[in-house]
């Protein structure tokens, strides 16, 4: 599929303002010709009361930060968080935190919220959107949690798990976009890009 043709990009430079390997793989899945530039935005700099506001603000900051060094093109920033009982679960700082998070998620339904911002240079036009997905875990055993943590995979993921790895075995049900749980809602992004390019 030629995404460039579908979105009428005409060779426009696309920059993904994220160091996430999951987002990189999803951009490749969509068929974009793009480059990756990490934003270096401090995600813990501010406190946000509402998850939707946090992901929108941070995704916008990431896009704008990277766009400072882009003369012409489209920069895409994104941010993903996990929410349980109206509390945001960040990336665990150590194995102990990861274990605590996974125990909290066990047998419960949580929300994965991802925001993304599309920022164009040189005109500065920008649009931001977000997507929410409900994820229900089955009851987890301590041994399962310990084995997963031994892989170190939970340590760089919001909520302490990745649905694209061993963490998939914890998930009993998903309500919403699967790819949003990976870190980027591809369908919502594509629809938003079509509107952004005045194709809808």
C-alpha positions, -999 to +999 in steps of 0.1 A: +000+000+000+013+034-009+004+056+021+021+086+004-004+084-025-034+078-002-026+109+019-014+130-010+019+136+007+039+142-025+071+133-008+066+154+023+092+146+049+077+127+079+094+127+113+084+105+142+092+123+174+096+092+195+122+067+204+097+039+210+105+008+189+067-001+190+057+032+173+085+028+148+073-006+139+037+007+136+048+035+113+066+009+092+034-012+092+014+018+078+040+021+050+054+055+059+088+066+046+100+084+078+128+092+101+130+089+139+141+118+161+138+115+199+122+145+215+140+145+248+110+161+265+108+155+303+076+135+307+076+140+345+081+177+345+044+185+350+014+170+368-019+165+350-052+158+366-068+142+335-052+115+314-065+129+282-050+163+289-016+147+298-013+127+265-024+156+244-001+181+261+030+158+260+025+146+224+022+182+214+053+192+233+073+163+217+062+173+182+070+210+187+104+202+203+115+181+173+100+205+148+124+232+160+150+215+139+128+206+109+127+232+082+099+216+062+078+185+068+053+169+092+064+159+127+044+134+148+046+133+186+029+107+208+024+097+244+008+067+260-003+061+296-021+035+316-050+044+339-064+023+368-090+037+392-084+072+378-047+070+386-020+072+360+005+043+360+038+055+346+067+034+334+080+015+365+113+027+377+125-007+390+114-043+392+096-038+425+074-011+410+067-033+380+056-061+402+033-038+422+018-025+390+011-059+375-005-071+408-028-041+407-037-048+371-044-085+378-080-094+373-090-058+366-099-036+336-077-006+329-076+021+303-047+028+278-048+063+265-026+075+237-024+110+224-007+121+192+000+155+176+007+163+139+028+194+135+036+209+101+065+231+091+069+258+080+032+270+084+030+257+120-004+240+115-011+215+142-038+190+153-039+167+183-062+137+190-063+108+215-077+073+217-087+051+246-088+014+249-101-008+277-079-038+286-090-065+310-064-088+326-071-123+339-059-132+374-021-134+374+000-157+395+031-144+413+053-168+393+040-155+360+047-119+371+082-128+383+091-146+351+079-117+330+098-091+351+130-112+346+128-104+309+132-067+318+105-059+292+081-042+317+106-016+327+102+006+296+065+004+292+036+024+308+017+001+332+046-023+333+036-045+304+036-048+266+008-064+247+031-073+218+053-095+240+048-121+268+024-096+284-002-106+257-007-138+278-021-116+306-049-100+285-083-115+287-102-089+267-097-057+247-124-030+241-111-006+214-080-003+192-054-030+197-026-009+183-034+019+207-023-005+235+010-010+217+014+028+217-002+043+186-038+042+173-031+036+137-067+039+124-074+071+143-041+086+131-048+077+095-083+093+096-069+124+113-041+126+087-067+125+059-085+154+075-052+172+081-044+169+044-079+181+035-088+147+020-121+142+040 
